[in-house]
């Protein structure tokens, strides 16, 4: 009976102390998982917004091509001479400019 009276008297840890591990776990998840993912998504949105004609790009499926035309939701890529494909704008994984474009052409040519 003594343990029931002790528990009702509030002798246990305070609410703040009992919530502290949950707060710490959330903070770790935020800084290690959520924040970096948000930063990466923002960089991807910025990259998609900067696309223009004649940019060399790679799709999420690994297809390399040159942008021929763009709309709000899709691109037309030239993947080989006179071979054009339409791709959803969100499926562009990487943009190649300058040195990166030359390196991509070497990989594509092999």
Residue, then its C-alpha position, 0 to 999 in steps of 0.5 A: x500500500x505504501x507504493x501506491x501512496x508514494x506514486x500518488x504523491x508525485x514522487x515520480x519523475x516530472x513530466x519534463x524529465x520523462x519527455x526529454x528522451x522523446x525530444x532528444x530522439x526527435x532532435x537527432x532525427x531532424x538534424x540527421x534525416x529531415x533537414x538534409x533531405x529538405x536541403x537536397x529537395x530544395x537544391x533539386x527544385x532550383x536545378x529544375x528551375x534553371x534548366x534551359x535549352x541545350x543543357x546536358x542532363x541525366x534522367x533518374x533512369x540513367x538516360x543522358x540527353x540534350x534538352x531541346x524544349x521545355x514546358x512547365x511539366x516535361x522536357x524533350x531530350x535528344x538522346x541520339x541524332x534524330x532520337x527524341x524522348x519526352x521526360x517528366x521534368x521531375x525525373x531529371x536527376x543531374x545537370x551537366x555544364x562545362x567540364x561535367x558535360x564533356x565527362x558525361x559525353x565520354x561516359x555516354x560514348x563508351 
